[in-house]
Amino acid sequence: MNSPLSNSGTPILAKLGEVYKSWHLYVQHVPKITRFTLGAKIDSLFTECIDLALLASHQPKEKKGGTVDLLNNRFDSLKFFLKLLWEVKGINTNVFTDISKNLAEIGRMIGGWMKYSR
């Protein structure tokens, strides 16, 4: 089944959707005490990043910069809270590494988008 994000025509949206689906599988195994705190925060940041990327993908270049900057800020928060979750042993190293590799790729995409929208 194709996802609406993979059909969006915007590679960053497809990648964000792919990583979010992976996260969604992992979050079920996060200990309850952190699943409803850090897990919920990370989930919210993921969906906010998807929302901002979708918004930016439909904006004209002259308006895109502010949205992409906000996306970059939220994305940095997402990475911070994911690392924090790993540090408190809410996810194991393999899960953290898997998600982090994909987030690094998305970060490069956001950086390219920021350069383009200036």
VODOMAR-974086 format. One record per residue: x, y, z of N, C-alpha, C in turn; chain; residue in one letter. Coordinates in steps of 0.1 Angstrom, whole numbers. Layout:
N
<r n_xx="X" n_yy="Y" n_zz="Z" ca_xx="X" ca_yy="Y" ca_zz="Z" c_xx="X" c_yy="Y" c_zz="Z" ch="A" aa="A"/>
...
//
This chain:
118
<r n_xx="8" n_yy="-12" n_zz="0" ca_xx="0" ca_yy="0" ca_zz="0" c_xx="9" c_yy="12" c_zz="0" ch="A" aa="M"/>
<r n_xx="6" n_yy="21" n_zz="-9" ca_xx="14" ca_yy="34" ca_zz="-10" c_xx="9" c_yy="44" c_zz="0" ch="A" aa="N"/>
<r n_xx="18" n_yy="51" n_zz="6" ca_xx="15" ca_yy="61" ca_zz="15" c_xx="13" c_yy="75" c_zz="8" ch="A" aa="S"/>
<r n_xx="5" n_yy="83" n_zz="14" ca_xx="3" ca_yy="96" ca_zz="7" c_xx="16" c_yy="104" c_zz="8" ch="A" aa="P"/>
<r n_xx="25" n_yy="102" n_zz="18" ca_xx="37" ca_yy="109" ca_zz="18" c_xx="47" c_yy="104" c_zz="7" ch="A" aa="L"/>
<r n_xx="47" n_yy="91" n_zz="4" ca_xx="56" ca_yy="86" ca_zz="-6" c_xx="52" c_yy="91" c_zz="-20" ch="A" aa="S"/>
<r n_xx="39" n_yy="95" n_zz="-22" ca_xx="34" ca_yy="99" ca_zz="-34" c_xx="34" c_yy="115" c_zz="-35" ch="A" aa="N"/>
<r n_xx="39" n_yy="121" n_zz="-25" ca_xx="39" ca_yy="136" ca_zz="-25" c_xx="47" c_yy="143" c_zz="-35" ch="A" aa="S"/>
<r n_xx="57" n_yy="136" n_zz="-40" ca_xx="67" ca_yy="143" ca_zz="-49" c_xx="78" c_yy="150" c_zz="-42" ch="A" aa="G"/>
<r n_xx="77" n_yy="151" n_zz="-29" ca_xx="88" ca_yy="158" ca_zz="-22" c_xx="96" c_yy="147" c_zz="-14" ch="A" aa="T"/>
<r n_xx="108" n_yy="145" n_zz="-18" ca_xx="116" ca_yy="134" ca_zz="-11" c_xx="117" c_yy="135" c_zz="4" ch="A" aa="P"/>
<r n_xx="117" n_yy="148" n_zz="9" ca_xx="118" ca_yy="149" ca_zz="24" c_xx="106" c_yy="144" c_zz="31" ch="A" aa="I"/>
<r n_xx="94" n_yy="146" n_zz="24" ca_xx="82" ca_yy="141" ca_zz="30" c_xx="81" c_yy="126" c_zz="30" ch="A" aa="L"/>
<r n_xx="86" n_yy="120" n_zz="19" ca_xx="86" ca_yy="106" ca_zz="18" c_xx="96" c_yy="100" c_zz="29" ch="A" aa="A"/>
<r n_xx="107" n_yy="106" n_zz="31" ca_xx="117" ca_yy="101" ca_zz="41" c_xx="112" c_yy="103" c_zz="55" ch="A" aa="K"/>
<r n_xx="106" n_yy="114" n_zz="58" ca_xx="100" ca_yy="117" ca_zz="71" c_xx="89" c_yy="106" c_zz="74" ch="A" aa="L"/>
<r n_xx="81" n_yy="104" n_zz="64" ca_xx="70" ca_yy="94" ca_zz="66" c_xx="76" c_yy="80" c_zz="68" ch="A" aa="G"/>
<r n_xx="86" n_yy="76" n_zz="61" ca_xx="93" ca_yy="63" ca_zz="63" c_xx="99" c_yy="62" c_zz="77" ch="A" aa="E"/>
<r n_xx="106" n_yy="72" n_zz="81" ca_xx="112" ca_yy="72" ca_zz="95" c_xx="101" c_yy="72" c_zz="106" ch="A" aa="V"/>
<r n_xx="90" n_yy="80" n_zz="103" ca_xx="80" ca_yy="80" ca_zz="113" c_xx="73" c_yy="66" c_zz="115" ch="A" aa="Y"/>
<r n_xx="71" n_yy="59" n_zz="104" ca_xx="65" ca_yy="46" ca_zz="104" c_xx="74" c_yy="37" c_zz="112" ch="A" aa="K"/>
<r n_xx="87" n_yy="38" n_zz="111" ca_xx="97" ca_yy="30" ca_zz="119" c_xx="96" c_yy="33" c_zz="133" ch="A" aa="S"/>
<r n_xx="95" n_yy="46" n_zz="136" ca_xx="94" ca_yy="51" ca_zz="150" c_xx="81" c_yy="45" c_zz="156" ch="A" aa="W"/>
<r n_xx="70" n_yy="46" n_zz="148" ca_xx="57" ca_yy="41" ca_zz="153" c_xx="58" c_yy="27" c_zz="158" ch="A" aa="H"/>
<r n_xx="66" n_yy="19" n_zz="151" ca_xx="67" ca_yy="5" ca_zz="155" c_xx="75" c_yy="3" c_zz="168" ch="A" aa="L"/>
<r n_xx="86" n_yy="12" n_zz="169" ca_xx="95" ca_yy="11" ca_zz="181" c_xx="88" c_yy="16" c_zz="193" ch="A" aa="Y"/>
<r n_xx="80" n_yy="27" n_zz="192" ca_xx="75" ca_yy="34" ca_zz="204" c_xx="66" c_yy="24" c_zz="212" ch="A" aa="V"/>
<r n_xx="60" n_yy="14" n_zz="206" ca_xx="52" ca_yy="5" ca_zz="213" c_xx="60" c_yy="-3" c_zz="224" ch="A" aa="Q"/>
<r n_xx="73" n_yy="-4" n_zz="222" ca_xx="82" ca_yy="-11" ca_zz="230" c_xx="89" c_yy="-3" c_zz="241" ch="A" aa="H"/>
<r n_xx="87" n_yy="10" n_zz="240" ca_xx="93" ca_yy="19" ca_zz="250" c_xx="86" c_yy="17" c_zz="263" ch="A" aa="V"/>
<r n_xx="94" n_yy="17" n_zz="274" ca_xx="87" ca_yy="15" ca_zz="287" c_xx="76" c_yy="25" c_zz="290" ch="A" aa="P"/>
<r n_xx="66" n_yy="21" n_zz="296" ca_xx="54" ca_yy="29" ca_zz="298" c_xx="57" c_yy="43" c_zz="304" ch="A" aa="K"/>
<r n_xx="65" n_yy="43" n_zz="314" ca_xx="68" ca_yy="56" ca_zz="320" c_xx="74" c_yy="66" c_zz="311" ch="A" aa="I"/>
<r n_xx="82" n_yy="62" n_zz="301" ca_xx="88" ca_yy="71" ca_zz="292" c_xx="80" c_yy="72" c_zz="278" ch="A" aa="T"/>
<r n_xx="72" n_yy="62" n_zz="276" ca_xx="64" ca_yy="62" ca_zz="263" c_xx="54" c_yy="74" c_zz="264" ch="A" aa="R"/>
<r n_xx="49" n_yy="77" n_zz="275" ca_xx="38" ca_yy="88" ca_zz="276" c_xx="44" c_yy="101" c_zz="280" ch="A" aa="F"/>
<r n_xx="58" n_yy="102" n_zz="281" ca_xx="64" ca_yy="115" ca_zz="283" c_xx="73" c_yy="118" c_zz="271" ch="A" aa="T"/>
<r n_xx="85" n_yy="112" n_zz="271" ca_xx="94" ca_yy="115" ca_zz="260" c_xx="89" c_yy="109" c_zz="247" ch="A" aa="L"/>
<r n_xx="83" n_yy="97" n_zz="248" ca_xx="78" ca_yy="90" ca_zz="236" c_xx="67" c_yy="99" c_zz="229" ch="A" aa="G"/>
<r n_xx="58" n_yy="104" n_zz="237" ca_xx="48" ca_yy="113" ca_zz="232" c_xx="53" c_yy="126" c_zz="226" ch="A" aa="A"/>
<r n_xx="64" n_yy="131" n_zz="233" ca_xx="70" ca_yy="144" ca_zz="228" c_xx="77" c_yy="141" c_zz="214" ch="A" aa="K"/>
<r n_xx="84" n_yy="130" n_zz="213" ca_xx="90" ca_yy="127" ca_zz="201" c_xx="80" c_yy="125" c_zz="190" ch="A" aa="I"/>
<r n_xx="69" n_yy="118" n_zz="193" ca_xx="59" ca_yy="115" ca_zz="183" c_xx="53" c_yy="128" c_zz="178" ch="A" aa="D"/>
<r n_xx="50" n_yy="138" n_zz="188" ca_xx="45" ca_yy="151" ca_zz="184" c_xx="55" c_yy="158" c_zz="175" ch="A" aa="S"/>
<r n_xx="67" n_yy="158" n_zz="178" ca_xx="77" ca_yy="165" ca_zz="170" c_xx="78" c_yy="159" c_zz="156" ch="A" aa="L"/>
<r n_xx="77" n_yy="146" n_zz="155" ca_xx="77" ca_yy="139" ca_zz="142" c_xx="66" c_yy="144" c_zz="134" ch="A" aa="F"/>
<r n_xx="54" n_yy="144" n_zz="139" ca_xx="42" ca_yy="149" ca_zz="131" c_xx="43" c_yy="164" c_zz="128" ch="A" aa="T"/>
<r n_xx="48" n_yy="171" n_zz="137" ca_xx="50" ca_yy="186" ca_zz="135" c_xx="60" c_yy="188" c_zz="123" ch="A" aa="E"/>
<r n_xx="71" n_yy="180" n_zz="123" ca_xx="80" ca_yy="181" ca_zz="112" c_xx="74" c_yy="178" c_zz="99" ch="A" aa="C"/>
<r n_xx="66" n_yy="167" n_zz="99" ca_xx="59" ca_yy="163" ca_zz="86" c_xx="49" c_yy="174" c_zz="82" ch="A" aa="I"/>
<r n_xx="42" n_yy="180" n_zz="91" ca_xx="33" ca_yy="191" ca_zz="88" c_xx="40" c_yy="203" c_zz="83" ch="A" aa="D"/>
<r n_xx="52" n_yy="207" n_zz="89" ca_xx="59" ca_yy="218" ca_zz="84" c_xx="65" c_yy="216" c_zz="70" ch="A" aa="L"/>
<r n_xx="70" n_yy="204" n_zz="68" ca_xx="76" ca_yy="200" ca_zz="55" c_xx="65" c_yy="201" c_zz="44" ch="A" aa="A"/>
<r n_xx="53" n_yy="196" n_zz="47" ca_xx="42" ca_yy="196" ca_zz="38" c_xx="38" c_yy="211" c_zz="35" ch="A" aa="L"/>
<r n_xx="37" n_yy="219" n_zz="45" ca_xx="34" ca_yy="233" ca_zz="44" c_xx="45" c_yy="240" c_zz="35" ch="A" aa="L"/>
<r n_xx="58" n_yy="238" n_zz="38" ca_xx="68" ca_yy="244" ca_zz="30" c_xx="68" c_yy="239" c_zz="15" ch="A" aa="A"/>
<r n_xx="64" n_yy="227" n_zz="13" ca_xx="65" ca_yy="222" ca_zz="0" c_xx="54" c_yy="228" c_zz="-9" ch="A" aa="S"/>
<r n_xx="44" n_yy="235" n_zz="-3" ca_xx="34" ca_yy="242" ca_zz="-11" c_xx="35" c_yy="257" c_zz="-11" ch="A" aa="H"/>
<r n_xx="46" n_yy="262" n_zz="-4" ca_xx="47" ca_yy="276" ca_zz="-4" c_xx="56" c_yy="281" c_zz="-15" ch="A" aa="Q"/>
<r n_xx="54" n_yy="294" n_zz="-19" ca_xx="63" ca_yy="300" ca_zz="-29" c_xx="77" c_yy="302" c_zz="-22" ch="A" aa="P"/>
<r n_xx="87" n_yy="303" n_zz="-30" ca_xx="101" ca_yy="304" ca_zz="-25" c_xx="102" c_yy="315" c_zz="-15" ch="A" aa="K"/>
<r n_xx="96" n_yy="327" n_zz="-18" ca_xx="98" ca_yy="338" ca_zz="-9" c_xx="92" c_yy="336" c_zz="4" ch="A" aa="E"/>
<r n_xx="83" n_yy="327" n_zz="6" ca_xx="77" ca_yy="325" ca_zz="19" c_xx="82" c_yy="312" c_zz="26" ch="A" aa="K"/>
<r n_xx="89" n_yy="304" n_zz="18" ca_xx="94" ca_yy="291" ca_zz="23" c_xx="104" c_yy="292" c_zz="34" ch="A" aa="K"/>
<r n_xx="113" n_yy="302" n_zz="33" ca_xx="124" ca_yy="303" ca_zz="42" c_xx="121" c_yy="302" c_zz="57" ch="A" aa="G"/>
<r n_xx="111" n_yy="310" n_zz="61" ca_xx="107" ca_yy="310" ca_zz="75" c_xx="101" c_yy="296" c_zz="80" ch="A" aa="G"/>
<r n_xx="94" n_yy="290" n_zz="71" ca_xx="88" ca_yy="277" ca_zz="74" c_xx="99" c_yy="266" c_zz="75" ch="A" aa="T"/>
<r n_xx="109" n_yy="267" n_zz="66" ca_xx="120" ca_yy="257" ca_zz="66" c_xx="129" c_yy="259" c_zz="79" ch="A" aa="V"/>
<r n_xx="131" n_yy="272" n_zz="82" ca_xx="138" ca_yy="275" ca_zz="95" c_xx="131" c_yy="269" c_zz="107" ch="A" aa="D"/>
<r n_xx="118" n_yy="270" n_zz="108" ca_xx="110" ca_yy="264" ca_zz="118" c_xx="111" c_yy="249" c_zz="118" ch="A" aa="L"/>
<r n_xx="110" n_yy="243" n_zz="106" ca_xx="112" ca_yy="229" ca_zz="105" c_xx="125" c_yy="225" c_zz="110" ch="A" aa="L"/>
<r n_xx="136" n_yy="232" n_zz="107" ca_xx="149" ca_yy="229" ca_zz="111" c_xx="150" c_yy="229" c_zz="127" ch="A" aa="N"/>
<r n_xx="144" n_yy="239" n_zz="133" ca_xx="144" ca_yy="240" ca_zz="147" c_xx="136" c_yy="228" c_zz="154" ch="A" aa="N"/>
<r n_xx="125" n_yy="225" n_zz="148" ca_xx="117" ca_yy="214" ca_zz="154" c_xx="125" c_yy="200" c_zz="152" ch="A" aa="R"/>
<r n_xx="131" n_yy="199" n_zz="140" ca_xx="139" ca_yy="187" ca_zz="137" c_xx="151" c_yy="186" c_zz="147" ch="A" aa="F"/>
<r n_xx="157" n_yy="197" n_zz="150" ca_xx="168" ca_yy="196" ca_zz="161" c_xx="162" c_yy="192" c_zz="174" ch="A" aa="D"/>
<r n_xx="151" n_yy="197" n_zz="178" ca_xx="144" ca_yy="192" ca_zz="190" c_xx="141" c_yy="178" c_zz="190" ch="A" aa="S"/>
<r n_xx="136" n_yy="173" n_zz="178" ca_xx="133" ca_yy="159" ca_zz="177" c_xx="146" c_yy="150" c_zz="179" ch="A" aa="L"/>
<r n_xx="157" n_yy="154" n_zz="173" ca_xx="170" ca_yy="147" ca_zz="175" c_xx="174" c_yy="147" c_zz="190" ch="A" aa="K"/>
<r n_xx="173" n_yy="159" n_zz="196" ca_xx="176" ca_yy="160" ca_zz="210" c_xx="168" c_yy="151" c_zz="219" ch="A" aa="F"/>
<r n_xx="155" n_yy="151" n_zz="217" ca_xx="147" ca_yy="142" ca_zz="226" c_xx="148" c_yy="127" c_zz="223" ch="A" aa="F"/>
<r n_xx="151" n_yy="124" n_zz="211" ca_xx="154" ca_yy="110" ca_zz="207" c_xx="167" c_yy="105" c_zz="214" ch="A" aa="L"/>
<r n_xx="177" n_yy="114" n_zz="214" ca_xx="190" ca_yy="110" ca_zz="221" c_xx="187" c_yy="109" c_zz="236" ch="A" aa="K"/>
<r n_xx="179" n_yy="118" n_zz="241" ca_xx="176" ca_yy="117" ca_zz="256" c_xx="169" c_yy="104" c_zz="259" ch="A" aa="L"/>
<r n_xx="159" n_yy="100" n_zz="250" ca_xx="152" ca_yy="88" ca_zz="252" c_xx="162" c_yy="76" c_zz="253" ch="A" aa="L"/>
<r n_xx="172" n_yy="76" n_zz="244" ca_xx="182" ca_yy="66" ca_zz="243" c_xx="191" c_yy="66" c_zz="256" ch="A" aa="W"/>
<r n_xx="194" n_yy="78" n_zz="261" ca_xx="203" ca_yy="80" ca_zz="272" c_xx="196" c_yy="74" c_zz="285" ch="A" aa="E"/>
<r n_xx="182" n_yy="76" n_zz="286" ca_xx="175" ca_yy="70" ca_zz="298" c_xx="171" c_yy="56" c_zz="295" ch="A" aa="V"/>
<r n_xx="176" n_yy="50" n_zz="285" ca_xx="174" ca_yy="36" ca_zz="282" c_xx="160" c_yy="33" c_zz="278" ch="A" aa="K"/>
<r n_xx="153" n_yy="42" n_zz="272" ca_xx="140" ca_yy="40" ca_zz="267" c_xx="139" c_yy="33" c_zz="254" ch="A" aa="G"/>
<r n_xx="150" n_yy="34" n_zz="246" ca_xx="152" ca_yy="26" ca_zz="234" c_xx="166" c_yy="20" c_zz="234" ch="A" aa="I"/>
<r n_xx="168" n_yy="9" n_zz="227" ca_xx="181" ca_yy="3" ca_zz="227" c_xx="190" c_yy="10" c_zz="217" ch="A" aa="N"/>
<r n_xx="203" n_yy="7" n_zz="217" ca_xx="213" ca_yy="13" ca_zz="208" c_xx="210" c_yy="10" c_zz="193" ch="A" aa="T"/>
<r n_xx="205" n_yy="-2" n_zz="190" ca_xx="202" ca_yy="-6" ca_zz="176" c_xx="191" c_yy="3" c_zz="171" ch="A" aa="N"/>
<r n_xx="180" n_yy="5" n_zz="179" ca_xx="169" ca_yy="13" ca_zz="174" c_xx="174" c_yy="28" c_zz="173" ch="A" aa="V"/>
<r n_xx="181" n_yy="33" n_zz="182" ca_xx="186" ca_yy="46" ca_zz="182" c_xx="195" c_yy="48" c_zz="169" ch="A" aa="F"/>
<r n_xx="204" n_yy="39" n_zz="167" ca_xx="213" ca_yy="40" ca_zz="155" c_xx="205" c_yy="40" c_zz="142" ch="A" aa="T"/>
<r n_xx="195" n_yy="31" n_zz="141" ca_xx="187" ca_yy="30" ca_zz="129" c_xx="179" c_yy="43" c_zz="126" ch="A" aa="D"/>
<r n_xx="173" n_yy="48" n_zz="137" ca_xx="165" ca_yy="61" ca_zz="135" c_xx="175" c_yy="72" c_zz="132" ch="A" aa="I"/>
<r n_xx="186" n_yy="73" n_zz="139" ca_xx="195" ca_yy="84" ca_zz="138" c_xx="201" c_yy="85" c_zz="124" ch="A" aa="S"/>
<r n_xx="204" n_yy="73" n_zz="118" ca_xx="210" ca_yy="73" ca_zz="104" c_xx="200" c_yy="79" c_zz="95" ch="A" aa="K"/>
<r n_xx="188" n_yy="76" n_zz="96" ca_xx="177" ca_yy="82" ca_zz="87" c_xx="175" c_yy="96" c_zz="90" ch="A" aa="N"/>
<r n_xx="176" n_yy="100" n_zz="103" ca_xx="174" ca_yy="114" ca_zz="106" c_xx="186" c_yy="123" c_zz="101" ch="A" aa="L"/>
<r n_xx="198" n_yy="117" n_zz="100" ca_xx="209" ca_yy="124" ca_zz="95" c_xx="207" c_yy="127" c_zz="80" ch="A" aa="A"/>
<r n_xx="201" n_yy="118" n_zz="73" ca_xx="198" ca_yy="120" ca_zz="59" c_xx="188" c_yy="131" c_zz="57" ch="A" aa="E"/>
<r n_xx="177" n_yy="131" n_zz="66" ca_xx="167" ca_yy="141" ca_zz="65" c_xx="173" c_yy="155" c_zz="69" ch="A" aa="I"/>
<r n_xx="182" n_yy="155" n_zz="78" ca_xx="189" ca_yy="167" ca_zz="82" c_xx="197" c_yy="173" c_zz="70" ch="A" aa="G"/>
<r n_xx="203" n_yy="165" n_zz="62" ca_xx="210" ca_yy="170" ca_zz="50" c_xx="200" c_yy="175" c_zz="40" ch="A" aa="R"/>
<r n_xx="188" n_yy="169" n_zz="39" ca_xx="178" ca_yy="174" ca_zz="30" c_xx="173" c_yy="187" c_zz="35" ch="A" aa="M"/>
<r n_xx="171" n_yy="189" n_zz="48" ca_xx="166" ca_yy="202" ca_zz="53" c_xx="176" c_yy="212" c_zz="51" ch="A" aa="I"/>
<r n_xx="189" n_yy="209" n_zz="52" ca_xx="200" ca_yy="219" ca_zz="50" c_xx="200" c_yy="223" c_zz="35" ch="A" aa="G"/>
<r n_xx="198" n_yy="214" n_zz="26" ca_xx="197" ca_yy="218" ca_zz="12" c_xx="185" c_yy="226" c_zz="9" ch="A" aa="G"/>
<r n_xx="174" n_yy="223" n_zz="16" ca_xx="162" ca_yy="231" ca_zz="14" c_xx="164" c_yy="245" c_zz="19" ch="A" aa="W"/>
<r n_xx="171" n_yy="246" n_zz="30" ca_xx="174" ca_yy="260" ca_zz="36" c_xx="182" c_yy="268" c_zz="26" ch="A" aa="M"/>
<r n_xx="193" n_yy="262" n_zz="20" ca_xx="201" ca_yy="269" ca_zz="11" c_xx="193" c_yy="274" c_zz="-1" ch="A" aa="K"/>
<r n_xx="184" n_yy="265" n_zz="-6" ca_xx="176" ca_yy="268" ca_zz="-18" c_xx="166" c_yy="279" c_zz="-15" ch="A" aa="Y"/>
<r n_xx="161" n_yy="279" n_zz="-3" ca_xx="150" ca_yy="289" ca_zz="0" c_xx="155" c_yy="303" c_zz="4" ch="A" aa="S"/>
<r n_xx="168" n_yy="305" n_zz="4" ca_xx="174" ca_yy="318" ca_zz="8" c_xx="174" c_yy="327" c_zz="-4" ch="A" aa="R"/>
//
